[in-house]
């Protein structure tokens, strides 16, 4: 990242020692996260192909029509009655950036949030559904 052009006031160094830039737009959107995560049981969640999950919020004010707030999160079973839910990343995809291809969402790769939560609490395997 070119902080000479961006300005050193945007420089942050994360817990891994990696230089990152503060993004005011992402910060403004982050106030939605508690509400989004509180409604996780009622949401569609998507398999990411990694050890995390994705849920999305609809059109965001100030962003292009059709944009979605992508929230990547993880679930960890703490006990038979407790899950830890943590947000890993959340942003509106910049479709003009060459490396940010739009997501191709497939219906068969979705799981209801309540089912995801129940399976995780029961310590059951969560498999990506087979496409028919």
C-alpha positions in Angstrom: 0.0 0.0 0.0 1.4 3.4 -0.9 1.0 5.5 2.3 2.9 8.4 0.8 0.0 8.9 -1.6 -2.7 7.8 0.9 -1.3 9.6 3.9 0.3 8.3 7.0 -2.8 9.2 9.1 -4.4 6.1 7.5 -1.6 3.8 8.5 -2.5 1.0 10.9 -0.4 -2.0 11.9 -2.4 -5.0 12.8 -1.7 -7.7 15.4 0.5 -9.6 12.9 2.6 -6.6 12.1 1.0 -6.0 8.7 0.5 -2.5 7.5 -3.1 -1.7 6.7 -5.1 1.3 5.8 -8.0 2.7 7.8 -11.1 2.9 5.7 -13.7 5.3 6.9 -16.4 3.7 4.6 -15.9 0.3 6.1 -15.9 1.8 9.6 -19.3 3.5 9.0 -20.8 0.3 7.7 -19.5 -1.6 10.7 -22.2 -0.1 13.0 -24.6 -2.6 11.3 -22.6 -5.6 12.5 -24.3 -6.2 15.9 -27.7 -6.2 14.3 -26.6 -8.4 11.4 -25.0 -11.0 13.8 -27.9 -10.9 16.2 -30.2 -11.9 13.3 -27.9 -14.7 12.1 -30.4 -17.5 12.8 -32.9 -15.8 10.4 -30.3 -15.3 7.6 -29.1 -17.2 4.6 -25.5 -18.2 5.1 -23.1 -19.3 2.4 -20.3 -21.8 2.2 -17.1 -19.9 1.4 -14.9 -23.0 0.7 -12.8 -22.1 3.7 -13.4 -22.5 7.4 -15.7 -19.5 7.6 -19.1 -18.4 6.4 -20.7 -15.5 4.6 -23.9 -13.6 5.0 -24.9 -10.5 3.1 -26.9 -7.3 3.7 -28.8 -5.7 0.8 -28.1 -2.4 -1.0 -26.0 0.0 1.0 -26.6 3.8 1.0 -23.9 5.6 -1.0 -22.8 2.5 -2.9 -23.8 1.4 -6.4 -27.2 -0.2 -7.0 -26.9 -4.0 -6.4 -24.0 -3.7 -4.0 -24.1 -5.9 -0.9 -22.4 -5.7 2.5 -20.5 -9.0 2.7 -19.9 -10.2 6.3 -17.5 -13.1 6.7 -17.7 -14.9 10.0 -16.6 -17.9 12.0 -18.3 -20.1 14.6 -16.6 -21.9 17.3 -18.3 -24.3 19.8 -17.4 -23.3 23.3 -19.6 -25.9 25.0 -22.7 -28.0 24.3 -24.8 -24.8 24.9 -22.5 -22.1 23.8 -21.1 -20.8 20.5 -18.6 -18.0 19.8 -19.5 -16.1 16.7 -16.8 -13.7 15.4 -16.7 -11.4 12.4 -13.5 -11.9 10.3 -14.2 -9.3 7.7 -17.0 -7.1 6.4 -17.1 -4.9 3.3 -18.9 -3.8 0.2 -17.1 -5.4 -2.8 -15.4 -2.8 -5.1 -16.6 -4.2 -8.4 -14.3 -1.7 -10.3 -11.2 -3.3 -8.8 -9.8 -6.0 -11.2 -9.2 -8.6 -8.4 -12.7 -8.2 -6.9 -14.8 -10.3 -9.1 -18.5 -10.4 -8.2 -19.6 -13.4 -6.2 -21.4 -16.1 -8.2 -23.9 -17.3 -5.6 -25.4 -20.7 -6.1 -28.6 -21.7 -4.4 -27.3 -25.1 -3.4 -24.4 -23.5 -1.5 -26.7 -21.8 1.1 -27.7 -22.9 4.5 -30.1 -21.3 6.9 -28.4 -19.6 9.8 -30.5 -21.5 12.5 -29.4 -24.9 10.9 -25.8 -23.8 10.8 -25.9 -22.8 14.5 -27.7 -26.0 15.5 -25.2 -28.2 13.7 -22.3 -26.4 15.2 -23.8 -26.7 18.7 -24.4 -30.4 18.2 -20.8 -30.8 16.9 -22.2 -32.3 13.7 -20.3 -32.0 10.4 -21.5 -29.2 8.2 -21.1 -30.3 4.6 -21.6 -28.3 1.4 -24.8 -29.5 -0.2 -24.4 -31.6 -3.3 -25.6 -29.8 -6.5 -28.3 -31.8 -8.3 
